[in-house]
Amino acid sequence: MTPVAKMVGANRVIQGRGIVHPLGDASLSAAEEKELRQELVHRALEALETDITSE
Amino acid sequence: MKVVHYMNQFFGGLGGEEVAGTDLQVKDEPIGPGRLLEQVLGGDSKVIKTLICGDNYAAENLTELSQEVIKVIREAGAELFVAGPSFEAGRYGVAAAGLCAAVQAELGIPVVTGMAVENPGVDLYRSEVYIVDSGQNVGAMREVLTKMSAIAQKLAADGGESIGNPTDEGYIPQGVLRDEFVEKTAAERLVDMVLAKTKGDPYTSELTVTSFTPPPAPAAIVDMSKARIAIVTDGGLVPKGNPDDISPIASTNWGSYDISRLDDLEGEDYQVQHRGFDTRFVEQDPDRLVPVDVLREMEKSGQVGKIHDVFLSTSGLANPIANSRRLGREMAEELKNDGVDAVILTST
């Protein structure tokens, strides 16, 4: 639902892996899923460390 | 009609910011704008009590203040409660509209207030209370009070059935849809609008688009290895048993749940209060929504300073915007007080 986040003016938005599990993926193996989650959280932290000057 | 009128310390003549901490003062006569209110109401209307309260006191003690105000109104046997107008004054507007909502709910008498559309009181209470659009100009006091008293009189006469459209009556739209007979079909009206638009003529759309003022982007985290990060979700994850009774739809509250001793969330300890997505995957493994497992590892390896001791959760489904804003404000306030530097908000 990233269009909604953008519409209301959120400044740092990361696309998750789907509505039913934004930070997971039931079709992956446990190890792959953990890796995916690490990657998404890592990108979120990077976004928090990035200065935003415009929308 | 017996009227009780509420004002802040400034309009009530007590003073400015230096007396904003003043608690509720009760006077037995109209004061300042209250005299004008009595005039425009006309007939046998009398302001029998004027209530004056400092903006800070009102903002910090709204629940207690509401109880006191309700008590005064009940004892005075008033038939109408008017608050403000508060124009752009934020604390005043929130208190005025909040008191109107409380009085209306508790006593069922007509209530009306007025403020500028930018006032935060509008978002919070427009759907419950008639709020006249006062604009920003305090000089328009008579005009604003005239519109407020017209609405008050209609509320008193027939419970508000004769109150017309927001544009005709001057109040802020409440999000109510009403059936109405019109001469032209939707298709004809649409073509008229398209033609007007093409020619550059004025026309009024029948759909108003909600607008959002984008919040300014908060500054970036300079040193993640020292930052305190909180997890917030609108996906409705709560401990088994739903201790805060969070509704899975149009939820009015949020919860705060301890994760300080957890390295990983287990499905058997949680449930999902959300009726807008298939919750089974998150119920199998809550880390798919609230990623405690990977964040804890990052904390241990020093990539992030500290994972906040609790995660905050509510259900973001079919929720009026005003309500969502309130929930967000409350969460942000708590997180700020707890020294949280940044938030990862996960949404379904």
Interface residues (C-beta under 8 A of the other chain):
Chain A: M1 A5 M7 V8 G9 N11 R12 G16 I19 V20 H21 P22 L23 G24 A26 E33 K34 R37 Q38 L40 V41 H42 A44 L45 L48 E49 T50 D51 I52 T53 E55
Chain B: F212 T213 P214 P215 A217 P218 A219 A220 I221 V222 M224 A227 I229 G235 F277 D278 T279 R280 F281 V282 Q284 D285 D287 R288 L289 P291 D293 V294 L295 E297 M298 Q303 V304 A342 I344 T346 S347 T348
